[in-house]
Amino acid sequence: MHIPVLLDETVAALAPEPGCVYLDGTLGQAGHASAVMRLAGAQGRLLGIDRDGEALARAAANLERDQVPGEHVLVQGVHGDLGEIARAHGFMEVDAILLDLGVSSDQLDTPERGFSFRQDGPLDMRMRQDVGETAADLIARLSVAEMTELFRTFGEERRAVGIARAIDRARRIRPFTRTLQLAECVAQAVGGAHTQGRHPATRVFQALRMAVNDEMGNLTRALEAGLALLKPGGRMAVLTFESLTDRVVKQTFRAHCGREEALQQGGSLWRGVLPRTELIFKKAVTGRPEELARNPRARSAKLRAVRRCKERADG
């Protein structure tokens, strides 16, 4: 069963009020959305986006089963396109936006989706399985140098060179088509070493998943488009599960927070990226001990949130 991560903290950061217009860019099973819309009430509006058609169907069923109030517009798409999707469905300005960047429990626990290095399945990893390259396609196509760069950049894998070379040697004998086939190759390449209980293939699988689904590109586009959609006073919250994505969110939010610089001739000048925002939390919020005990997948979760400022007369 999927348990929404940092649910209370996320809802508090978004601070939905009756009539709230809410955009969930990664709807999943609508756990966070249900909690937000109960506070938004009958006059609230939800635009829920997910690239996974199966997840959208489950979300729709959950919202109906739990009699969640308000208008629900559910759209299959990627959060990187949330600006275009919002405008196409009449959501010109919104009060609250959430991006939950975690892989859902259903995706991880379904071997056929190809995300898990602990269960055997096709080497797929696509969030939307009817479009795009699979992880197997990437492994077959990339050169050793390209694999090394991928594992270093998206996986932050220190042993990227050795792993890429081992994969290259193995694929010359037999193409990679299964998850355990790749996981075992990576484990052998690093001597089967587990770091702090982490499976040796964790970072390689992370890098491939990010590349297959263009996660960094979609995140960058979603952050900028989302901030532009917010009403003055509107809030945006993002849940991350890897240091790489958390760093992008942190840097983007801080760039939009900007700073005031004093001028020699008097007064001050604001320097930063528009639209202006202010941090809701000074530091990322992490799970409380009781949540980590109940839901181990929350242990790497970080929540960051900002509020859009009212525009100043001086621009």
C-alpha angles and dihedrals in degrees: 000000000000113000116198109241120235089353099165093043093048094049090047090051092051092045096199117201131193109294093022117166104219131188119197107190095187103034100175109167092340096250095140092035093055092054093047094047093051087063092041089056131192093327093051123108127213127196106188120188128188131156091212110086092198091054091051091052091051091047092052091049092048093049091050095043093050092044092233108189129235137043115314121201111180120189133182108229145098124282090234086072095047093118094057093040092050094051092045090057098043099260097133096158130013137196099213138018130188131191115187104188097187125114107248122247090242091056094046094045096047107083092198090067091063100223099116127084089190098059127049118246142129113303094247116122095172114143086207107038100197098064139047139013122318125225087256089056091052094048090051095047107039122089121231090259092050093048090049091052092046094051092046096046104038099023099034084220113171093198094052096127096054093044093050092050092049091051090049092052092048096047091055087065100037132359117247110249105145134062097229090048089060095040092053092048091053092046091052091048092058096037094258090288118169115203114212090335092311118137110245091237095053097099095042091052090047091052093048093047091051092049095045091052098035087234097168094048092048092047093052092049093044094052094052095041092046095052089049091053095053119105115231103282091023120134136224124196128186129193114204131184104187131057091235096058092039089055092053092050092047094049094045094049093047091049090056091046089059122170141257116246120200115235124221091230091052135270124056142267125221115226120193146080121300135273095053119230140175128218117253091198124031089212134025114275116235134190123288117240093254092054093047089052091050097040116025091186088070093066094091096038121120126185122206125175141178138191121221112239126226110260115257122231090241090059 
